[in-house]
């Protein structure tokens, strides 16, 4: 995941997200994390993500939620896939 801002001298900060194990044909549900930026209002941060294995998780199946400093991300693997 990447958090980007419109400028400033320091990059945004994100809390750690620990590794997750889920059962086949289920999703992670919302995973909580925080973002902060000393230069930019958190309401102006843009979150983005990509998958290194799009056969397992497509970018469209990575969904962000939340607002301000409290955000979530949910991952939905493709049906019948594991990895």
Buried (B, 14 or more C-beta within 10 A) or exposed (E): BEBBBEEEEEEBEBEEEEEEEEEEEEBBEBBEBBBBBEEBEBEEBEBEBEBEEEEBBBEEBBBBEBEEBEBBBBBBBBEEEEE
